[in-house]
Amino acid sequence: MPSLEDELFPSTPGKFKIDRANTMNRQFHRCFASTSTIRYFTASWGGIQWEKQIRHSAQIHRSNGMSVLVTGAAGFVGSHVSLALKKRGDGVVGIDNFNNYYDPSLKRARKYLLNNQGIFIVEGDINDARLIAKLFDTVAFTHVMNLAAQAGVRYAMENPHSYVHSNIAGLVTLLEACKSANPQPSVVWASSSSVYGLNEKVPFSETDRTDQPASLYAATKKAGEEITHTYNHIYGLSITGLRFFTVYGPWGRPDMAYFSFTRNILQGKPITVYRGKDRADLARDFTFIDDIVKGCVGSLDTSGKSTGSGGKKRGPAPYRIFNLGNTSPVTVPTLVSILERHLKVKAKRKFVDMPGNGDVPFTHANISLAQRELGYKPTTDLATGLKKFVKWYLSYYGYNHGKRCKLDLFIY
């Protein structure tokens, strides 16, 4: 399956122009919101033309296809999953609130690319019960792919309420709409490997204890697993939770280490490399975006049907949780060395003891259950995946042989 940048992003970005009406020059902002308040985009919605766009985007163009509502569709994973579904003929409608946790223009660039593939993105929040209800009134979605979330471990110390807003309240609002729909859709949603928290048994398995979260982010994702189980048990919703392990790749999130390391290395700035107890190197089970997409699509394909109708359960429905990782943890210093090789620039490393901000020293996924049930098989090692990311980064941000060049690219 070709990745998003291979399909849509031009090899000569300086020749790629977008309508300048009400334009916003794409710039790289700092990866976190500048204040402790997340700003959410609000837009008007509804009307005959709006509903027509929704229905057109949701049209299925293959036999036995599905119509999927993808939340967080302008996000990293959401944009890739939306494109993969649309390419194979499924109907896709996206929703995203375009908040400023990281550079919103990157989200708008993703939106523009998806729009060009016939995917309509609703600009709104999953906490807006009226909007969600209107979407379900307009389209009888067969599936919901909930990828909307407040991400990031460390930011929770600065803005904890944003995690409750998106990861708990938003999830409940969405599930309320799903359980009341007739027919009920099957639900697949993004949990996180962070739920394993202080667990020291490796590799992490779905049956391991997850009652010792190390961060508020992890706690909200664990809460999401308990909440979705409740809706499965009471209302008959088919639920699949996916515990992602450190997803990376082109069009990724600027708050992730590999992304910020790349930026700082190119700018000649030092990078902070954290070390754990006894100066041990931190390690992550880095998982390439294309592999994650395969797991998401496989989860949708095998989700089974919800059994409720009009908010009433008619029988038991599937409830599943899967790890989606790469099973090959790599230390952070090794990650930096790979980036140095691809960028052809030496990093200025600054080693610091890991602060008590919710991070954990290692992650390692046992994916045997996903392999058996979903046919999940990751194929991209970190060196290969980072090579693809660096190629995208240099093109998107306008670097030419290591030097920044001016791009004539605008995003509305």
N, C-alpha and C positions, 0 to 999 in steps of 0.2 A: 504494500500500500504506500503510494508516494506521500511524503510528508507535506504539510501545509505550505512550507516555503518553496518546495520543489514544484508544486502545482501552480502557485499563484504569485510568488514574489519575483519581479524581473531581475535578470542578471545584471542589468545596467540601471540601477535605481535612479540615476539622474535624469533618465528619460521618462520616468513614470510620473504622470501628473494627474491630479484629482481636481475636480471642480473647485474653483477658488471662492465660490459664493459662501459667505459666512465661514471663511476658513480659519484654521488655527495652525500656525506653523508648528510642526512637530519638533519638540525639544525634549531633551532628557532631563527630567526633574529628579530631585532626590527620591529615593525609592520608597520612603515612608511619607505619610501625610505630614504636612509642616506643623500641624497642631494636633492636640489630642482629640480633636473633633473630626470625625469622618463626614465629608460632605457627600450627599447622595443626589444624583441627577433626578430631577422631576420633569415630567413632560405630560402634555395632554394626550389622551388616548380615547379611542372609541370613534364611532361614526361609520358610515357605509364604506368609505374608501379604506379605512383602517381594517375593518373586518374582512374586506375583500383581499387585502394583502396577507392577513393571517391565514385565511383559507387557502390561498394560492400557495403559500409557503408550506402548508401542512399537507399538500396533495402527495399521495403515494404513487410512485412510478415503477413499481415492480410487484410481481405476484407475491402474495403473503407478506407484503411489506408492513411497516409500522409508521404511525404518526407520533412523533416524539416532541414533547415540550422539554427543551434544554434550558435549565436555569444557569446563570453565570456564563452565558454563551459567548460573551466578549472576553472572557477570561482565558487563561493559558490552556487548561485542559478542555474547557467548554468549546472553544473555537475549533480545536482539532477534532473533537468528537462530532461536533455538528457537521463539519465538512465531510468526515468519513461516512456518516449516515446519509447525507444528501447525495454523495457520489454514487452510492449503491442503489439509490432510488427510493429511500425512505423520505417521508415528509418530516420537516424540521421547522419548529418555531422556537426562537430564542427569546430570553428575557435577561436583562442585566441592568443594574442600577448605576454603573459607571462611576463608582465612588473614587475618591482620591487617595486611597491607601497607597497606590503607586500611580505613576504617570498615566492619567486617563487618555492621553493621546495614543498610547500604545493600544489601549482597548478599542479606541475608535478606528485605528488602523486595521485591527482584526475584524471589527464590524464591517468596514468597507469591503474587505476581501470576501467575507461571507455574503454580504449583500450582492456582490457580483456573481455569486453562485446560486442566487435565488433564495437565500435564507433571510427571512425577515426577523429583525431583532427588536423586540419591544423594549423601550427604555422605561423601566420601572422597577419597583422593589417587590420581592416576594412577600414582604410584610403587608402589602396592599391587598387586603382580602377582596375588595371590590374588583380590582384589576384581575386577580387570579381567577375569580369566579367568572368574569367576562370572557377570559380566554377559554375556559372550559365550556361556557355556553356557546362559544363560536366554533370550537373544534372538539370532536370526541376523541381526545388523545388516547392512544392505546398504551403509551408508555410515558413516564416522566423520568428524565435524567437530571437529578438535582446536584449540580456542581457549584451552585451559589454558596459562598461561605466567606467569613472573615478569616483569612489565612494568616500564618505567621505565629511563631512562638513568642518572640521577644516583645512584639508590639502590644501584647496583652497587658504588659505592665504599665503601658502608657495610656491605653484606651480600652479598658476591660469591657465597657458596656457595648462596644461594637460587636464583640463576640457573642454576647447574649442576644443582641438584636438580630444578627444574621443566622447564627448557627443553632439557636434554640427557638426563638420566637418566629423567625422566618420559616424554619422547618415545620413548626406546628401549623402555621398558616397554610402552608402548601399541603400538608397532610390532611388538613380539614377539608380542603377543596377536593382532594383525591378521594377521600372516603365518601364524600357526598355525591360524587360524579356517578352517572349512570350511562354506560358501564364504567366501573372503576378501572383506572389504568394500573399497570404494574409499575412499581417505583424502584429505581436504582439510584443510589446516592453515594456521595463521597464522604466516607469516614476518614480515618488517618492512622498511620502507623504510630502516631504520637500517643494513642490510647494505651500502648504497652508501658508507657511511663517508666517507672523504676524497676520494671521486670529485668532480671539479669540472666534469665534462661535464654539461650540462643540455639538455633534461630527462633524467632518469634512465630508462634503458631496460633491459629484462631482460637484454640481451646485454652490458651494461657490466661492467667489472671490479668485483668485490666482495671483493677480497682485502686491503683496507686498512680494517678496522673501526676506528671511533673510540671504541668503548666495549665493555665486557664484554657488555652486553646484545646489541649488534650481533654480537659474536663468537659468542655462543651461538645466535643466529638463523641466522647463516651456517653454523655447525656443523650445525644442524638441516637445512639444505638439502642438505648433503653426506651426512648420515646417511640422509635419506629417499631420496636418489638410490641409495644402496647397497641399501636394502630393495627399491626398485623393480627394480634390476638383478639382484639375487640371487634374490628371492622372488616377483617378478611382481606386486607391489602397485601398483595405480593410485594415483599420488600427484599432488596439485596443491598447490603452495605459493602463498600470497597475501601479497604485500608491501603491507601497509597503510600509508597515508600519513596521519598525524596525524588519527585519527578523533575526532570530537566530536559532542555532541548530548545530548538528555535521557537521564537515568539514566547519565551518563558517570562517568569516573574522577576522584575528587577531587584526585589528584596532577597532573593536567594543568593547563597554564597558564590556559586559558580558565575553568576551574572555580575555581581558587584566586583568580584575578583577580576573578571575580564575588563571591566571599565577602568578599575584603578591601575591595573598593569599597563594598559594602553596609555593612560594619562601620566604614568610615571609616579603614581602615588603608592605609599605603602599599603599592604593588605594585612589584616589582623587574622592570624591563624590561632585558634583556640586549642589548648591542650587540657586533657582531663587529669584525673588523679594520678599522682606520681609522674606527671609530665607525659602521660600516655597520649598518643595521637588519637583524635576523634575519627570515627569511621561511619560512613553512611552507605546504605544499600541504594545507590543511585540508579534510578530507573528511567530509561529513555521514553519520551513522550509517545512515540509510535507503538511501543510495547503496551503502555498504559491504555492507549486508544483501543487496541485489540482486546484487552481485558474488559473495557467498558462495553464495547459492542457485543462481545461474547456474553456478558452478563445480561444485556437486554434480550439477546436472542434466546437465552435459556431461562428467562425470569419466571415463566409460568404465569398463569392468570390469577388476578384477584378474584375473590369469591363473593364479595359483598355487592349490595345493590341499594342505592339510596341511603347509605349509611348503616345498613344492616348486614351482618355477616351471615352467609349461607352455608359456609363450610370452611375447613382449614385451608390456609393459603401458604405458599412457600415463604420461609424467612431464612435468609442466607447471609453470611459474612465471609468475605474472601480477602486474603492478602494479595496485593498486586505489587511485587517487587522484582528485583533482578537476581537475588540470591547470591550476589558477589560483592560484599562490602569492600569499599575502597577508602583508605585514609585520606584526610583532607590534604596533607602535604603531597600525596601522590596526585590528587586532583590538580593542585597548583602546578606540579611539574608537567602534567599533560597540557595544561593551558599554556605554559611557557613554551612548550614545543610547538603548539599550533599557532601561537601568536608571534613566535620568534622574538620574544621580549622576555627578559629576566625579571622576575617579580622581586619586589622589596618586601621581604617577609618580616613580620613582627609577631613573635610568639607570646601569647598571653594565656594565663590560667583561665579556664572556663568559669565565667561568673555564674552566680545562682539565679539565672534568668529563665529557667524552664527548659533549657536544652538538655539533651541526654548524650552520654558519651558514644553510643553506637546504636545502629539499627541493622537488623538482618532478618529477612523474610523467609519463612518456610512457605513455599507456594504449591506444595503438593496437592492441596485441596482444589485450588484454582486450575491446576493442570488437569486434574481428574474430571472436574465438573464443567469447566469452561473451555478446555483445550488450550489454556493459556501457556504460552511458551516464549519468554523474552529472548530476543536474538541480538540485541545491540549492547556491546561492551562500552565502558565509559570512554575509552580513547576514540572510538568511532563516533559515539554520540556527541562528544565535545567538539570533534572536528566539524560536524554538521552545525552545531550551535555557533561556533566561531565564524564559519562561513556566513551564516545568516547575520550575526551581529555586525560584522565588518560591512556588510552590504547595507543593512538597515540604518545603521548610525553613520554611514558615509565615511568609512576609513579607506584610504588608498595607500597600500604598501606601508601601513602603520601610521599614516598621517591623516588627520581629519580633513575631509574635503566638504565643500558646500553642496548641499543637495537641493534640487528644485522639487521638493515633495511637500505637499500640503494635505492636511487631513481636516475635513469639515466635521 
